């Protein structure tokens, strides 16, 4: 069952606590979203105070925020992340659903490459079992085929529409996003494998077995759980 929460104070507490995982000389994967943004701002303040670190952004949004915060940037061609800090749309037993910001493809390869992946959430993102719709990034020409296959797997796919313009959301990679409602997901690893095997799927939002720590922020502090 999902917990209540979601305040900006809780998000800020989680992000700032996660920034403490970064040591001098580290390369940091910079996640996307409102909670990860607090971690990026905290790292920027640490850099301003003398911390030596470089960030690998996972989206245009996180890249621009990191530049604004004064964090030197790198990419996976030149460096491997020591730590990645990223948010989640839902977390259960260390498994995640991500992709609310349509950046999950880049987030997954940066988070998976990191020596340590730290997830930052507020209490509203915790659940006993994953039941959040799973975002699936698809090649535009494969949208119909992937949607049919998602239905075969028990899902109800919906093409994600843009909020401030007519038409669908287009990812930083130039692809489309299907939000697939599966209800409660009893075996995230099995569903993740099935989705990955569908031709035309670029990446899906199930992050299974990748997280090392989950930082849950509240108005009063943060708790850290190892996965």
Secondary structure, DSSP 8 states (H G I E B T S, - for coil): -------HHHHHHHHHHHHTT--TT-EEEE--SHHHHHHHHHHHHHHHTT---EEEESSHHHHHHHHHHT-EE--TTT---SEEEE--SEEETTEEE--TTS-HHHHHHHHHHSSEEEEEEEGGGB-SS--S-EEEEE-GGGHHHHHHHHHHTT-EEEE-B-SSSSSB---TTS-EEEEEE-SS-S-HHHHHHHHHTSTTEEEESEE-S--SEEEEE-SS-EEEEE-
